[in-house]
Amino acid sequence: MAMTRAEISKKYRERHPDRAKANKKKYRESEKGKATEKAYSKKYNMSEKAKENQKRYRETHREKINTNKRKNWSGYYQRHKQSILERNKKYRKRDKKILVHHYSNGTMKCALCPCEDIDVLTIDHVDGGGNKMRKKMKSISGITHFYTFLIKKKFPDGYRVLCFNCNHKEALRLGYRGKHNQVPDEVVKQYLK
């Protein structure tokens, strides 16, 4: 696998710290280095008046700024779609492992049966209420955001790990029968035996 330019630079700096320090000093003293430092300072070390002006501009031109952001993001997403999807998948798997490990008390298996397959394990609301929570969080969509929510809230109580089958059984036991109540009572009773 080829190394990136940043990795090559880092290795060089680790092997030759004195040379790297000398090169950095030489660059800072050069015209290009001074111009770069001046531009950086101008961009990031703003005065209070400049910050106030920037805030006022953002407030008065909010729609224009948002439109440009959407347009730029759309183009960026189309150009980098595959890498974004792969990165999100990696984060989703990582977050799921963290949550399953926490809510299963380190056993990494279903609370009601011996299932240990991470692909079929899911986070369950202990006393139901997942649908209400989804409606409450409807501004953010998807399971990824639910995982992020739980991690950011520092693993709140009221959740456990179930496999999909046990999760479905629990939903039936609590009386949830789907969008249109299509499952008759006698089937549910038979299913729960």
C-alpha angles and dihedrals in degrees: 000000000000118000121237122241090253092054091049091050092048092051091049091051091049093050097041109028094160094051091045091052092048092048091050091051091047091051093049091053093049122092092249092050093050091049092049092049091048092050091048092048091048092049100045106026099062124168121243090254091053091048090051091049091049091050092049091049092051091051095049095042099037096128093049091048092048092048091052091047091052092047093048093045092049091054092044092048092051092050095046102028097126096049091045092052092048092048092049091049090052092050092046091054092046093049092046091052091050092050096043090049092050100043094043091051091242097307095105092212142104116284093225105036137022095259111139101171105124090204092065098036116102140176113259130197102236096222098026120254098128092124092053090049091050090053091048091050095042092125086069115049136202141031092277090066091049090055091047090048092054093047094047091049088054097248103303120211123258099068135098140172119262133164116243093258094052090043090055091047090051091050090053091046090053091050103255107141105171134271098310102026089250097158113087120226095245091056091050092050091049092047093051096051 
